[in-house]
């Protein structure tokens, strides 16, 4: 709001970062959680493409996008109820739950 012209975070750089994030979302939707670009990877790619941008600038932009609420993107999950005789089977699940608590994203 200072009227200063942004020299580094150009529309082209924004489009490239938005593309990286869109690709990350596609990979997550396809079950490829480990094939996401980290902010450091995005910054390095931009550097390789000739953009003169600081890593902290990339982090700020990505963080602002991640903080914005997104509409539900995943399809609904379906579950099949199974009944077993008592003592026949034991199940447990390992996982991480991510929640927004007080405006802060928390992993539990």
C-alpha positions in Angstrom: 0.0 0.0 0.0 3.1 2.3 -0.1 2.9 2.8 -3.8 6.2 1.1 -4.3 6.5 -0.9 -7.5 7.1 -4.6 -6.9 10.2 -5.5 -9.0 10.7 -9.1 -7.9 7.2 -10.6 -7.3 6.0 -10.0 -10.9 2.8 -11.5 -12.3 4.9 -14.1 -14.1 6.6 -15.2 -10.9 3.2 -15.4 -9.2 1.9 -17.5 -12.1 4.9 -19.9 -11.8 4.4 -20.3 -8.1 0.7 -20.8 -8.5 1.5 -23.5 -11.1 3.8 -25.2 -8.6 1.1 -25.2 -5.9 -1.5 -26.5 -8.4 0.8 -29.3 -9.3 1.3 -30.1 -5.6 -2.5 -30.3 -5.2 -2.8 -32.6 -8.2 -0.1 -34.9 -6.7 -1.8 -35.0 -3.3 -5.1 -35.8 -5.0 -3.4 -38.6 -6.9 -1.9 -40.0 -3.7 1.6 -38.8 -4.4 2.1 -37.0 -1.1 5.9 -37.3 -1.3 6.2 -35.8 -4.7 5.4 -32.2 -3.7 7.6 -29.3 -4.3 8.8 -27.6 -1.1 9.2 -23.9 -1.0 12.9 -24.3 -1.3 12.4 -26.4 -4.5 10.1 -23.7 -5.9 12.7 -21.0 -5.2 15.5 -23.0 -6.8 13.4 -23.6 -9.9 12.7 -19.9 -10.2 16.4 -19.2 -9.7 17.2 -21.7 -12.5 14.7 -19.9 -14.7 16.4 -16.6 -14.2 14.1 -15.0 -11.6 16.0 -12.9 -9.1 13.8 -13.5 -6.1 14.7 -14.1 -2.4 13.7 -17.3 -0.8 11.9 -15.4 1.9 9.7 -13.7 -0.7 8.7 -17.1 -2.1 8.0 -18.3 1.5 5.8 -15.3 2.2 3.8 -15.7 -1.0 3.2 -19.5 -0.5 2.4 -19.0 3.2 -0.3 -16.4 2.3 -1.8 -18.8 -0.2 -1.8 -21.7 2.2 -3.4 -19.7 4.9 -6.4 -18.9 2.7 -9.3 -21.3 3.2 -9.9 -23.5 0.2 -13.1 -25.2 -0.8 -13.3 -29.0 -0.3 -11.3 -30.5 -3.1 -11.2 -34.2 -2.3 -14.0 -36.5 -3.2 -16.1 -37.9 -0.4 -14.8 -41.1 1.1 -16.9 -44.2 1.3 -16.6 -46.8 4.0 -17.8 -50.4 4.2 -19.1 -51.4 7.6 -17.8 -54.8 8.7 -19.0 -56.8 11.7 -16.8 -59.4 13.3 -17.3 -61.7 16.2 -15.8 -60.3 19.4 -12.1 -61.1 19.7 -11.8 -62.2 16.1 -10.0 -59.2 14.7 -8.1 -56.2 16.1 -7.6 -53.0 14.0 -5.8 -49.7 14.6 -4.9 -46.8 12.4 -1.8 -44.6 12.3 -2.2 -41.2 10.9 -1.9 -37.4 11.3 -4.9 -35.1 11.7 -4.6 -31.5 10.6 -7.0 -29.0 12.1 -7.5 -25.3 12.2 -7.6 -24.2 15.9 -8.0 -20.6 16.6 -6.9 -19.6 13.1 -3.7 -21.7 13.3 -3.2 -24.9 11.4 -2.2 -27.7 13.8 -1.0 -31.2 13.2 -2.2 -33.7 15.8 
